[in-house]
Every structure is written in structure tokens, then in C-alpha cells.
Amino acid sequence: MAGRLLSFSQYIGGANNVVIAENFPSTQKTYQYDFPANITNYAFAVESQTIVVDTLTYNANDGQPNFTNSNVVGVFANVTIASSNVVPVSNADGTVNITIPADLYTGPIEPDARANVPINVVSVTWTDSNNTPATTESHRYALIQRYEPGVTVGNPRLSNVFLPIGIGAISTFTGAGGADGSRTAGTYTGVTGVTSGPSATTGQVGNGATWQALVLANGVCEFDILTRGKDYVVGDTINILDSSLGDGGGADITITVTAT
């Protein structure tokens, strides 16, 4: 992806219909919605996505979170919340219970974080097919994730499933080492390589990506990305030197960036 970073307010939208709260990952809450109409023909959908903001401050006068200088630096994959979490109480009276389940975010959190803060955004959408055309509205919760015992301590941006935005992070790639009897078997973490290709023409060569490499007994090498780096463009190649894979004399391996 390319382009500037979005502020928190730009990413999540305006203040209307947004509830902002601090939350533990293990917290589960049920909210009752009371619509001024029969909801028999309402279709509900609940989805969740965790975003990460670079910085978060708090107002001195009331202790509330302040996102004035917050930018969204990346996301985790979208999650569809099961329909079993939407339970009508009385269709005729327009009441329905909607549960936001626990553990929608299971990644690392830095205790008392003011930087790299994960925020789980839950969207509740309802479509009224009584109207022609049907009307759709939504309500969102922005749940600031806070550390609790049992949570992995760490920076969410270093997770291998974190997807940075606006900075040319590697999304997908191809490349693996074929059988090579000279390659040293083992697991190698934090493997980096030498980048060349189109990003060099932008004035900023892609950098910062790291992999975990698994070299099998026959010398075949498989890669899992650990950190996605920045400033890469599609077509960049990363040359992984044999010296990073046990230095047994095997051939170097080339990884090609296929999406950012």
C-alpha cells in the first residue's frame, strides 16, 4: 500500500455512533439495542478489526483518551463475529442483545502503552428491508486494548500478522530454496537479505523485513515472514545469503515481493 497515514478520526470516521472505551482482551460484554420499530426484517452483521495507532495521550482534566496526534500505522485481519452473538429479545418491541466476545485481539500488548496501541474496532450494522430501497446503518465500538496477565508483552507492530499501511510493507512474497545438500539444516530466526529492484528508483530501498527460515534435511528452505518492513514495492527482490542459513556452502535464495 502507499500513501500517507490516516489519523485515528479519519480511519474510524466521525464521532457520531462511536463508543470509545478501554478494554482487556478477555472482556466480553453484551449490549441491548432498543430500536423504535419492529425488527423482524432487520439483518444484523457484526465485524471486528484491530488497528494500531502510533501514539495515544490522555486529557489532563478528565483522563479521557486523546487521539489528536494519533495516526493509524497498521491493522490486523478482519474478523466476522458469529451470528449467535446477535440475539433478538423482542422483535415487536425492537430489542436485541449484541455480544462483543472476548479475545478478538490476541496479539502482544505493551503494559501501560502510550505508543503502538492496539484498538479493536467492532462494527454493528443493521439493514432494514422494510424500506424501499433497504436502509443500512451502523454503530461502532473502539476498544483500546490494555495489558492483563496472560497477554504476551511486546510491540504489536512486530507481529508477523500485523499489516502496516502507507509505508510499503511486504504483504505477500514468493521464493523458497530447492533441495541443496550443502545447505545446513535448522531453523534460523531474524533472517534478512539484500534488497534490489524497483524500490531503488524511488530513492528509498525497501528495508526492515525479516524472516524465519526452516531448512529441511534435504536442503529445501521454507520462509515465514516475521516483520514486514517498509518502502518495498512489487517486484523487489531480497537475496538471502547462505551465510544467514548456516553457511554450509549452499546456494543463495531469492525472495520476490508480490504485494505491499
C-alpha positions in Angstrom: 0.0 0.0 0.0 1.1 3.6 -0.5 0.0 7.0 0.7 0.0 8.9 3.9 -1.1 7.6 7.2 -4.6 8.2 8.3 -5.4 9.9 11.6 -7.5 8.0 14.0 -10.6 10.1 13.4 -10.2 9.7 9.6 -9.8 5.9 9.8 -12.7 5.2 12.2 -14.9 8.0 10.9 -16.6 10.8 12.7 -17.6 10.9 16.3 -21.3 10.0 15.7 -22.3 6.5 16.7 -18.8 5.6 18.0 -18.2 4.5 21.6 -14.6 4.7 22.8 -13.6 2.6 25.8 -10.6 0.9 27.4 -10.8 -2.9 27.5 -8.9 -6.1 28.4 -8.7 -8.7 25.7 -10.5 -11.2 27.9 -13.5 -8.9 28.4 -16.9 -9.9 27.0 -19.9 -7.6 27.1 -23.5 -7.7 26.0 -25.3 -4.6 24.9 -29.0 -4.2 24.4 -30.2 -2.2 21.5 -33.7 -0.7 21.5 -35.0 0.3 18.1 -38.1 2.4 17.8 -39.6 -0.2 15.3 -40.3 -3.8 14.7 -37.0 -5.5 13.8 -38.4 -8.7 12.3 -37.0 -7.8 8.9 -33.7 -6.4 10.2 -30.5 -8.2 9.2 -27.6 -7.7 11.6 -23.9 -8.1 10.9 -21.0 -7.7 13.4 -17.4 -7.4 12.4 -14.1 -6.7 14.2 -10.7 -5.4 13.1 -7.8 -4.4 15.3 -5.9 -1.3 14.3 -2.7 0.1 15.8 -2.1 3.8 16.5 1.4 5.2 16.8 0.8 7.3 19.8 -2.0 7.9 22.4 -2.3 10.6 25.0 -4.8 11.4 27.7 -6.5 14.6 28.7 -5.2 16.0 32.0 -8.6 17.3 33.1 -10.7 14.2 32.7 -8.4 11.3 31.9 -10.1 10.6 28.6 -8.1 9.3 25.6 -7.0 12.0 23.2 -6.4 11.0 19.5 -5.5 14.4 18.2 -1.9 13.3 17.2 -2.7 9.6 16.7 -2.1 8.0 13.3 -3.1 4.5 12.3 0.0 2.7 11.3 -1.4 -0.7 10.5 -4.1 -3.3 11.0 -4.7 -7.0 11.7 -7.1 -9.1 9.7 -10.8 -8.5 9.7 -12.9 -10.9 11.8 -16.6 -11.7 11.3 -18.3 -12.2 14.6 -20.7 -15.2 14.7 -24.4 -14.5 14.2 -25.0 -16.4 17.5 -23.8 -13.2 19.2 -26.9 -11.4 17.9 -30.0 -12.5 20.0 -33.4 -10.7 19.5 -35.2 -10.1 22.8 -38.4 -8.9 21.3 -38.8 -8.3 17.5 -42.0 -6.4 18.1 -40.5 -4.1 20.7 -37.3 -3.6 18.7 -34.9 -5.0 21.3 -31.9 -7.2 20.6 -28.9 -8.2 22.6 -25.5 -8.0 20.9 -22.5 -9.6 22.5 -18.9 -8.5 21.8 -17.0 -11.7 22.6 -13.6 -11.9 24.3 -10.2 -12.4 22.6 -11.0 -10.5 19.4 -7.4 -9.4 19.7 -4.9 -12.0 20.8 -1.6 -10.3 19.9 1.1 -8.6 22.1 0.5 -5.5 24.2 3.0 -3.2 25.9 2.0 -2.6 29.5 0.7 1.0 30.1 1.4 1.7 26.4 1.3 5.2 25.1 2.8 4.1 21.8 1.9 1.3 19.3 -1.5 0.9 20.9 -3.9 -1.8 19.6 -7.5 -0.7 19.3 -10.2 -3.2 18.5 -12.9 -1.7 16.3 -16.2 -3.5 16.3 -18.9 -2.5 13.8 -22.5 -3.4 14.4 -24.5 -3.0 11.1 -28.2 -3.4 10.6 -30.2 -3.4 7.4 -33.9 -2.7 7.3 -35.5 -4.4 4.4 -38.9 -2.9 5.2 -37.8 0.2 3.4 -37.5 0.6 -0.4 -34.7 0.7 -1.0 -33.4 -1.0 2.1 -31.5 1.2 4.5 -28.3 0.3 6.3 -26.9 2.0 9.4 -24.0 1.1 11.8 -22.6 1.7 15.2 -19.0 1.2 16.2 -17.0 0.5 19.4 -13.4 1.5 19.5 -11.9 -0.7 22.3 -8.4 0.3 23.4 -6.7 -2.9 24.4 -4.9 -2.9 27.7 -2.4 -5.3 29.2 -3.5 -8.0 31.6 -1.8 -11.1 33.0 -1.6 -13.8 30.4 -1.1 -11.4 27.5 2.2 -11.5 25.6 4.3 -8.5 26.4 5.5 -6.8 23.2 5.1 -4.4 20.3 2.0 -5.3 18.1 3.9 -3.9 15.1 6.4 -6.7 15.3 3.8 -9.4 14.9 4.1 -11.4 11.7 0.4 -11.0 11.1 0.5 -7.2 11.5 -0.1 -5.4 8.2 1.5 -1.9 8.2 -0.2 0.7 6.0 1.2 3.6 4.0 4.8 2.5 4.1 5.4 -0.2 1.5 5.3 -3.2 3.9 5.5 -6.6 2.3 2.1 -8.2 2.2 2.9 -11.3 0.1 6.0 -12.8 -1.4 7.3 -15.8 -3.4 10.5 -17.7 -3.1 11.9 -20.8 -1.4 15.1 -22.7 -1.7 15.1 -26.0 -3.6 16.9 -29.1 -2.4 20.6 -28.4 -1.8 22.7 -30.9 0.0 25.2 -28.2 1.0 22.6 -26.2 2.9 22.8 -26.6 6.7 19.5 -27.9 8.2 18.0 -26.0 11.0 15.7 -23.1 12.0 17.0 -19.6 11.5 15.2 -16.6 13.0 15.6 -13.0 12.1 16.9 -13.7 8.7 17.5 -10.6 6.5 18.7 -10.2 2.9 20.0 -7.7 0.4 17.2 -5.8 -1.5 17.4 -4.7 -5.1 14.8 -3.8 -7.7 12.2 -1.2 -8.4 12.2 0.4 -4.9 15.7 1.7 -5.6 14.2 4.1 -8.2 12.1 5.7 -5.5 15.1 6.9 -3.6 14.4 4.7 -0.7 15.3 1.0 -1.0 12.9 -1.4 0.8 14.2 -2.4 4.2 13.4 -3.9 7.6 11.8 -7.2 6.6 12.8 -10.3 8.5 12.0 -14.0 8.1 12.2 -17.3 9.9 13.8 -19.9 7.7 13.4 -23.6 8.1 16.0 -25.7 6.3 15.0 -29.3 6.0 17.3 -32.3 5.9 17.4 -32.3 2.1 18.3 -28.6 2.0 14.9 -27.4 1.0 14.3 -24.0 2.6 10.9 -22.5 3.6 10.2 -19.0 4.8 7.7 -17.4 7.2 7.8 -13.6 7.4 8.3 -12.1 10.9 8.4 -8.4 10.2 7.1 -6.8 7.0 9.5 -3.8 6.8 8.8 -0.7 4.8 9.4 1.1 1.5 9.2 -2.1 -0.6 7.5 -2.1 -4.0 6.2 -5.0 -6.0 9.0 -6.7 -8.0 11.7 -6.0 -5.4 13.9 -9.0 -4.8 15.6 -9.9 -1.5 18.7 -12.0 -1.8 19.1 -14.3 1.2 22.7 -15.3 1.6 23.8 -18.8 2.6 25.8 -17.2 5.4 22.4 -16.4 7.1 21.3 -20.1 6.7 24.2 -22.0 8.4 26.9 -21.1 6.0 27.2 -24.7 4.7 28.0 -23.7 1.2 24.5 -23.9 -0.3 23.2 -21.5 -3.0 21.8 -18.1 -2.0 18.0 -17.8 -2.2 15.9 -15.0 -3.9 12.6 -13.8 -2.4 10.4 -11.7 -4.7 7.9 -9.1 -3.3 4.4 -9.7 -4.9 2.3 -7.3 -2.9 2.7 -4.5 -0.4 
